Amino acid sequence: MMNKFYKNLKKIIKKLLSLFLNHKIKEIGIVNKKIQFGSFPIIDLSKSLCFDKTKGLLCSYEGDSSFISSNEYPVIESWVKIQNISYTINDIFLYEQYKKIKKTEKKKITYFNENVYLLPYYTSHFGHFTGDLLGQILYYIKNVSEINEDNKLLIITPSEEWDNFLKHFAKENIKLVKPKDALSTNYLFNNAKILPRMSSVQNYLLAKNILNGEIKVNNKLPKKVFLTTGRQDRISNIDEVKKELQSLGFEVVIPSNYNIFDLLTIVKSANVLISEKASVLNNVHLVRNRKYFLLSSITEKNLDMKLFIGAGIYKEFNRGIAQEIHCEDDPVNQNVRAFKKRIRVKTDVLLSIIKNEYN
């Protein structure tokens, strides 16, 4: 108790002394209110992780009905309540999350008595699953020895493909819950151990480091790849873009047509890669170490803090190896949602950039 008192006193004294010093703490090293940044904690994984058993209530709500991929895998967000308290990692979305969690209180409860490990937060949205959860899931499966057949890690994924992908790493050490089932009930785990949630930065680093050891370059795969959803609500002249790129020998790769291992191998192996923006880009973030081109909206620059923290930060992960090709927003049937702007690609500009780079 006395040690804690002295530690706190020392902090207070340091803070008071700093008022009189000309060398002060500043997260980015300068005072400039025009520079936007976020502070992201990094967990020291060299230390042993110790957990006590507790009761945890897993509450889920629908995240976005427009992105339902199937009846079994709707887009949801799930939060673990411990003694009726759930924890978020920033105050940007605090109030709207609170309201949605509050609405789950009247749902029926399904009880579980077996031993489980839980993350404080889950989502079945592909972009946020890969950007915020996949790395820590892979790390915990591989490095927390207590996670085993008798102490499983609960996981919720965006699709059956991702279920199968994680089974490859986890064998019998995970408990998969389909988003549809999580949406229909609250799960009360009587013997839960709660793992810490990692920041998107640490999650991404772990995902890329682990997957780069698993996904190998295959020189027999297509050398030129265009990664796209093939949807006109993303690129209004997508058919024209595909046709022009195919004339240059590009393979058009639509992620939903491939299993996860094959898709990531194609992305990693391509000598020349062009990708759409938004969630499809996270496939590139996971394994790509070489330069690639990104077709993005010219108006999705200079994001405010909410958009940056929400998903804009993902683009920063590959800053330096990604070359953005900014395209104009198509004025027809425009989607006003962030990161979903419908763009129109100037194919002559795109082809000129590609030819100049590789010819």
C-alpha positions as CSV (number, residue, x, y, z in Angstrom):
1,M,0.0,0.0,0.0
2,M,2.8,2.3,1.0
3,N,4.7,1.5,-2.3
4,K,1.6,2.5,-4.3
5,F,1.4,5.8,-2.4
6,Y,5.0,6.6,-3.1
7,K,4.6,5.7,-6.8
8,N,1.6,8.0,-7.1
9,L,3.5,10.7,-5.2
10,K,6.4,10.4,-7.6
11,K,4.1,10.8,-10.6
12,I,2.6,13.9,-9.1
13,I,6.0,15.4,-8.4
14,K,7.2,14.7,-11.9
15,K,4.1,16.3,-13.3
16,L,4.6,19.4,-11.2
17,L,8.3,19.6,-12.1
18,S,7.5,19.3,-15.8
19,L,5.6,22.6,-15.6
20,F,8.9,24.3,-15.0
21,L,11.1,22.4,-17.5
22,N,11.6,23.3,-21.1
23,H,11.7,19.6,-22.1
24,K,8.1,18.2,-22.0
25,I,6.2,15.0,-22.9
26,K,4.4,15.2,-26.2
27,E,3.2,12.1,-28.0
28,I,4.3,13.2,-31.5
29,G,7.2,15.4,-30.4
30,I,5.7,18.7,-31.4
31,V,2.8,21.1,-30.6
32,N,0.6,21.3,-33.7
33,K,-3.1,21.0,-33.4
34,K,-3.5,20.5,-37.1
35,I,-1.9,17.0,-36.9
36,Q,-4.3,14.3,-36.2
37,F,-3.3,11.1,-34.4
38,G,-4.5,8.4,-32.1
39,S,-2.8,6.8,-29.1
40,F,-2.8,3.0,-29.2
41,P,-1.6,0.8,-26.3
42,I,0.8,-2.0,-27.0
43,I,0.6,-5.0,-24.7
44,D,3.9,-6.5,-23.5
45,L,3.6,-10.0,-24.7
46,S,6.9,-11.1,-23.2
47,K,5.2,-11.2,-19.8
48,S,3.0,-14.1,-18.7
49,L,-0.7,-13.6,-19.1
50,C,-2.6,-14.6,-16.0
51,F,-6.4,-14.8,-15.8
52,D,-9.0,-15.5,-13.1
53,K,-12.3,-17.3,-13.8
54,T,-15.3,-15.1,-13.9
55,K,-18.8,-14.9,-15.3
56,G,-19.1,-13.2,-18.7
57,L,-22.2,-12.3,-20.6
58,L,-21.7,-12.1,-24.4
59,C,-24.2,-9.6,-25.9
60,S,-24.6,-9.2,-29.6
61,Y,-26.4,-6.8,-31.9
62,E,-26.7,-6.4,-35.7
63,G,-23.9,-4.2,-37.0
64,D,-25.1,-3.5,-40.5
65,S,-28.0,-5.3,-42.2
66,S,-26.8,-4.2,-45.7
67,F,-23.7,-6.4,-45.4
68,I,-25.4,-9.7,-44.6
69,S,-23.4,-12.4,-46.5
70,S,-25.7,-15.2,-45.6
71,N,-28.4,-16.2,-43.2
72,E,-25.8,-17.8,-41.0
73,Y,-23.3,-15.0,-41.0
74,P,-25.0,-11.6,-40.6
75,V,-22.7,-8.6,-39.6
76,I,-22.8,-8.3,-35.8
77,E,-20.9,-6.7,-33.0
78,S,-20.5,-8.6,-29.7
79,W,-19.4,-7.3,-26.3
80,V,-18.5,-9.2,-23.1
81,K,-20.1,-7.9,-19.9
82,I,-18.4,-8.6,-16.6
83,Q,-20.5,-7.6,-13.6
84,N,-22.7,-5.8,-16.1
85,I,-19.8,-3.7,-17.4
86,S,-18.4,-3.8,-20.9
87,Y,-15.2,-2.1,-22.1
88,T,-14.5,-0.2,-25.3
89,I,-11.0,1.1,-26.3
90,N,-11.8,4.7,-27.0
91,D,-14.6,7.2,-26.5
92,I,-15.2,7.9,-30.2
93,F,-18.2,5.5,-30.5
94,L,-18.9,5.2,-26.8
95,Y,-22.5,6.5,-26.7
96,E,-23.8,4.7,-29.8
97,Q,-22.3,1.4,-28.7
98,Y,-23.8,1.9,-25.2
99,K,-27.3,2.3,-26.7
100,K,-27.0,-0.8,-28.8
101,I,-25.6,-2.9,-26.0
102,K,-28.5,-1.6,-23.8
103,K,-31.0,-2.9,-26.2
104,T,-29.7,-6.5,-25.9
105,E,-30.7,-6.8,-22.2
106,K,-34.1,-8.2,-22.9
107,K,-32.8,-11.1,-25.0
108,K,-33.0,-14.7,-23.7
109,I,-29.9,-16.1,-22.1
110,T,-28.2,-19.4,-23.0
111,Y,-26.0,-20.8,-20.2
112,F,-22.5,-22.3,-20.6
113,N,-20.6,-24.1,-17.8
114,E,-17.6,-25.3,-19.8
115,N,-14.3,-23.5,-19.5
116,V,-13.8,-20.8,-22.2
117,Y,-11.5,-17.9,-23.1
118,L,-13.3,-14.8,-24.4
119,L,-12.2,-11.7,-26.1
120,P,-13.8,-8.5,-24.8
121,Y,-15.1,-7.7,-28.3
122,Y,-16.1,-9.5,-31.5
123,T,-17.3,-8.6,-34.9
124,S,-18.3,-10.6,-38.0
125,H,-17.7,-7.6,-40.3
126,F,-14.8,-8.8,-42.5
127,G,-12.9,-5.6,-42.5
128,H,-13.0,-5.1,-38.8
129,F,-12.5,-8.8,-38.0
130,T,-9.2,-8.8,-40.0
131,G,-8.2,-5.3,-38.9
132,D,-9.0,-5.6,-35.2
133,L,-9.3,-9.3,-34.2
134,L,-7.5,-11.8,-36.5
135,G,-3.9,-11.1,-35.3
136,Q,-4.7,-11.5,-31.6
137,I,-6.8,-14.6,-32.3
138,L,-3.9,-16.2,-34.1
139,Y,-1.4,-15.1,-31.4
140,Y,-3.5,-16.4,-28.5
141,I,-4.2,-19.7,-30.2
142,K,-0.5,-20.3,-30.8
143,N,1.0,-18.8,-27.6
144,V,-1.4,-19.2,-24.7
145,S,-0.7,-22.8,-23.7
146,E,-3.8,-22.9,-21.5
147,I,-6.0,-22.6,-24.5
148,N,-6.7,-26.3,-25.4
149,E,-9.4,-28.8,-25.8
150,D,-10.6,-28.3,-22.3
151,N,-10.2,-24.4,-22.3
152,K,-11.3,-23.3,-25.7
153,L,-11.1,-19.8,-27.2
154,L,-14.5,-18.6,-28.4
155,I,-14.4,-17.1,-31.9
156,I,-17.0,-15.4,-34.2
157,T,-16.0,-15.0,-37.8
158,P,-17.4,-13.4,-41.0
159,S,-17.9,-16.6,-42.9
160,E,-17.6,-20.4,-43.0
161,E,-14.4,-19.9,-45.0
162,W,-12.9,-18.1,-42.1
163,D,-14.1,-20.7,-39.7
164,N,-12.2,-23.3,-41.7
165,F,-9.2,-21.1,-42.0
166,L,-8.9,-20.8,-38.2
167,K,-9.5,-24.5,-37.7
168,H,-6.3,-25.1,-39.6
169,F,-4.4,-23.2,-36.8
170,A,-6.4,-24.2,-33.8
171,K,-7.3,-27.8,-34.3
172,E,-9.7,-28.5,-31.4
173,N,-8.8,-25.5,-29.3
174,I,-11.5,-23.1,-30.4
175,K,-15.3,-22.9,-30.0
176,L,-16.9,-21.3,-33.1
177,V,-20.2,-19.5,-32.6
178,K,-22.1,-18.4,-35.8
179,P,-23.1,-14.8,-35.8
180,K,-26.8,-15.8,-36.4
181,D,-26.8,-17.8,-33.2
182,A,-25.1,-15.0,-31.2
183,L,-27.6,-12.6,-32.5
184,S,-30.6,-14.7,-31.3
185,T,-29.4,-15.0,-27.6
186,N,-27.1,-13.7,-24.9
187,Y,-24.5,-16.3,-23.8
188,L,-23.7,-16.4,-20.1
189,F,-20.4,-18.2,-19.5
190,N,-20.0,-19.2,-15.9
191,N,-16.3,-20.2,-16.2
192,A,-14.8,-17.6,-18.5
193,K,-11.3,-16.2,-18.7
194,I,-11.1,-12.8,-20.4
195,L,-8.2,-12.1,-22.7
196,P,-7.1,-8.5,-23.2
197,R,-8.2,-6.8,-26.4
198,M,-5.3,-5.5,-28.5
199,S,-5.2,-2.3,-30.5
200,S,-5.7,-2.4,-34.2
201,V,-2.0,-1.6,-34.6
202,Q,-0.7,-4.6,-32.6
203,N,-3.4,-6.8,-34.0
204,Y,-2.3,-6.0,-37.6
205,L,1.4,-6.5,-36.8
206,L,0.7,-9.9,-35.3
207,A,-1.6,-11.0,-38.2
208,K,1.0,-10.0,-40.8
209,N,3.9,-11.5,-38.9
210,I,2.2,-14.8,-38.3
211,L,0.6,-15.2,-41.7
212,N,3.8,-14.4,-43.5
213,G,5.2,-17.5,-41.9
214,E,2.3,-19.6,-43.2
215,I,1.6,-18.1,-46.6
216,K,4.4,-18.9,-49.1
217,V,5.1,-17.2,-52.5
218,N,4.0,-19.4,-55.4
219,N,5.7,-18.4,-58.6
220,K,3.3,-20.5,-60.7
221,L,0.4,-18.2,-59.9
222,P,-0.6,-15.1,-62.0
223,K,2.0,-12.4,-62.1
224,K,-0.5,-9.6,-62.6
225,V,-3.6,-9.4,-60.3
226,F,-6.6,-7.1,-60.0
227,L,-8.3,-7.6,-56.6
228,T,-11.9,-6.5,-56.8
229,T,-15.4,-7.3,-55.6
230,G,-16.6,-6.8,-59.2
231,R,-19.4,-4.6,-57.9
232,Q,-20.6,-1.5,-59.7
233,D,-21.6,0.2,-56.5
234,R,-17.8,0.4,-55.7
235,I,-16.4,1.1,-59.2
236,S,-19.1,2.3,-61.6
237,N,-17.2,1.4,-64.8
238,I,-15.9,-1.9,-63.3
239,D,-16.5,-3.9,-66.5
240,E,-14.4,-1.4,-68.5
241,V,-11.6,-1.6,-65.9
242,K,-11.6,-5.4,-65.9
243,K,-11.5,-5.5,-69.7
244,E,-8.6,-3.1,-70.0
245,L,-6.6,-4.8,-67.4
246,Q,-7.2,-8.2,-68.8
247,S,-5.9,-6.9,-72.1
248,L,-2.6,-6.3,-70.3
249,G,-2.6,-9.8,-68.9
250,F,-4.1,-9.2,-65.5
251,E,-6.1,-11.9,-63.7
252,V,-9.3,-10.6,-62.1
253,V,-9.5,-12.0,-58.6
254,I,-12.8,-11.8,-56.7
255,P,-12.1,-12.8,-53.1
256,S,-15.4,-14.6,-52.5
257,N,-14.4,-17.1,-55.3
258,Y,-11.4,-18.5,-53.4
259,N,-10.6,-20.2,-50.1
260,I,-8.6,-18.0,-47.7
261,F,-5.2,-19.8,-48.2
262,D,-5.4,-19.6,-51.9
263,L,-6.5,-16.0,-52.0
264,L,-3.7,-14.8,-49.6
265,T,-1.2,-16.8,-51.6
266,I,-2.3,-15.1,-54.9
267,V,-2.1,-11.6,-53.2
268,K,1.4,-12.3,-51.8
269,S,2.8,-13.9,-55.0
270,A,1.7,-11.3,-57.6
271,N,4.5,-9.2,-59.1
272,V,1.9,-6.5,-59.9
273,L,-1.1,-6.0,-57.8
274,I,-4.0,-3.5,-58.1
275,S,-6.7,-3.5,-55.4
276,E,-10.0,-1.8,-54.7
277,K,-10.3,0.2,-51.5
278,A,-12.5,-0.7,-48.5
279,S,-12.7,-4.1,-46.8
280,V,-11.3,-6.1,-49.8
281,L,-8.0,-4.3,-49.2
282,N,-7.5,-6.0,-45.9
283,N,-6.6,-9.2,-47.8
284,V,-3.6,-7.2,-49.0
285,H,-2.8,-5.8,-45.6
286,L,-2.5,-9.3,-44.2
287,V,0.3,-10.7,-46.3
288,R,1.6,-8.2,-48.9
289,N,5.2,-7.0,-48.4
290,R,5.7,-5.6,-52.0
291,K,4.5,-2.5,-53.7
292,Y,0.9,-2.5,-55.0
293,F,-1.6,0.0,-56.4
294,L,-4.8,1.1,-54.6
295,L,-7.8,2.6,-56.4
296,S,-9.2,5.1,-53.9
297,S,-11.6,8.0,-53.7
298,I,-10.1,11.5,-54.0
299,T,-12.7,12.7,-51.4
300,E,-11.7,10.1,-48.8
301,K,-8.6,11.9,-47.8
302,N,-8.3,14.2,-44.8
303,L,-10.6,12.1,-42.6
304,D,-11.9,13.4,-39.3
305,M,-10.9,11.5,-36.1
306,K,-14.0,9.3,-36.0
307,L,-13.4,8.0,-39.5
308,F,-9.7,7.7,-39.0
309,I,-10.1,5.6,-35.8
310,G,-13.1,3.7,-37.2
311,A,-11.3,2.2,-40.2
312,G,-9.1,4.9,-41.9
313,I,-6.2,3.8,-39.8
314,Y,-6.0,0.5,-41.7
315,K,-4.6,2.3,-44.7
316,E,-1.7,3.5,-42.6
317,F,-0.5,0.0,-42.1
318,N,1.0,-0.3,-45.6
319,R,1.9,3.3,-46.1
320,G,5.1,3.3,-48.0
321,I,4.5,0.2,-50.2
322,A,1.0,1.2,-51.4
323,Q,0.7,3.7,-54.3
324,E,-2.7,5.3,-54.3
325,I,-4.4,6.2,-57.5
326,H,-7.0,8.8,-56.6
327,C,-10.2,8.5,-58.7
328,E,-13.1,10.9,-58.9
329,D,-16.4,10.0,-57.2
330,D,-19.1,9.0,-59.7
331,P,-22.0,11.5,-59.4
332,V,-24.6,8.9,-60.3
333,N,-26.1,6.7,-57.5
334,Q,-23.4,7.8,-55.1
335,N,-23.1,6.1,-51.7
336,V,-22.4,8.7,-49.1
337,R,-21.1,6.3,-46.5
338,A,-17.5,6.6,-45.5
339,F,-15.1,4.3,-47.4
340,K,-18.0,3.2,-49.7
341,K,-17.7,6.1,-52.2
342,R,-18.5,4.9,-55.7
343,I,-15.6,5.9,-57.9
344,R,-15.1,6.0,-61.6
345,V,-11.6,5.0,-62.8
346,K,-10.0,6.8,-65.7
347,T,-8.6,3.7,-67.4
348,D,-6.2,5.6,-69.6
349,V,-4.6,7.1,-66.5
350,L,-4.5,3.7,-64.8
351,L,-2.9,2.0,-67.7
352,S,-0.4,4.8,-68.2
353,I,0.7,4.4,-64.6
354,I,1.0,0.7,-64.8
355,K,3.0,0.8,-68.1
356,N,5.3,3.5,-66.9
357,E,6.1,1.5,-63.8
358,Y,6.7,-1.9,-65.3
359,N,7.7,-1.4,-69.0
